[in-house]
Amino acid sequence: MPRSQNIVASHRRRKRVMAQAKGNWGARSKVYTVAKHTVDKGMQYAYRDRKTKKRLFRQLWITRINAAARLQGTTYSRLIAALSTKEVDINRKVLAELAVSSPTAFAEVVKFALA
């Protein structure tokens, strides 16, 4: 008896990989073996960079808060310490958004924290 192959499943698997490789240049989107390597590596980068993205955004927020705090005559570390002493529970994302969109509200927060 000849060996049976599950053509439906393998075709579906290849089709899924080729769909994921769509948009790549040259053989990376046309040849299955090359596309498979490209998709695998792309998934590794995506997994890694989902973690990196969080790190980079926190870094950006801290930079923005520090710049706005220095305009108010203090530093980032002094502001965060003062906020934690006063037990003000406001995260860095919201603080950075306040610093960029409404500097007057940020100035009020700084004044309250340092008072």
N, C-alpha and C positions, 0 to 999 in steps of 0.2 A: 504494500500500500504506500502510495507516495506521501511525502511529508506535506501537511497542510500548513499554509501560512495565513495569518490573519491580515489579509490585505486591507480590509476596511480600517482596522485600528492603526496600522502603520501609515496608511495614506492620510488619515486624520491627523496623526502626530506630525507628519512632515508638513502638512498644510498649515498647522498651527505655528510651527517654527518659521515657515516662510512668511506667514502673516506678521509675525513679530519682527521679522527682519526687513519688512517693507520700509522703504525710505533710506536704506543704506545704499552705498555707492557700489556699482559694478557687481562683481561676483558675490559680494556680501549679501545681496538681496536676490540673487539668481540661482546660485549653486547651493544645494542643500547642505553639503558638508561644511562649506565655508560659512553659510548662514547660521548653522547650528553653533559653531564656535563663537561667532559674533554675538548671537543671542545669549549664550551662556555667560560670556564675559560682560555683556551689558547688564545682565541680571545681577552679577556680582557687584558691579559699579553702583547699580541702583540701590542694592541693599546697604552697601557701605555709605553711600552718600545721603541716605535717609537719616543716618546718625550724624553725619557731618553737618547737614543742613541745620539741625537743632543747635549745634555748637556755634556755627557761624552767625545765626540770628541772635543768639544770646550775646555774642561778642559785639555785634552791631548795636544792640540795645544799650549795652554798657557804654559804648563809645558815645552814643547820642546823649545819654543821661549825664555822662561826665562833661561833655561840651556845654550842655545847658546849665549844669550845676556850677561850672566855672564862671559862666556869665552872671550867676547869682552870688558869686564870691565864696564858694565852697568847692569841695571836691566830691567825686563820686563816693569814695570810701567813707568820708565824713557824713554825707547825706544818707547813705544806706545804714550806717551805724545809728544815726539819729532817728531814722524811721523805725528801726527795730527796737530802739530804746522806748520810743513812744508807742510801740506795738501797733504801728500802722501797717496793715497787711495789704500792700499793693505790689504787684509783681513788676518785673523790669520791662515787660512788653507794654504794659499800660503806662508806666512812667515815661518810656521812650516816646510813645504816641502823644502823651501830654506835652512833652518837651518840644516835639516837632509841630503839632497842630495848634496847640494853645499855650504859648509861653506864659501867659498871665496866670493860668491855672497851675502850671508847674511852679511858678514863683510863689504862689500861695501855699503849695505843698511844702516847698523848701522852707518858707517862713514859719509854717506850723511845726515842721520837724526840728528846726534849729532854735525855736523859741523856748 
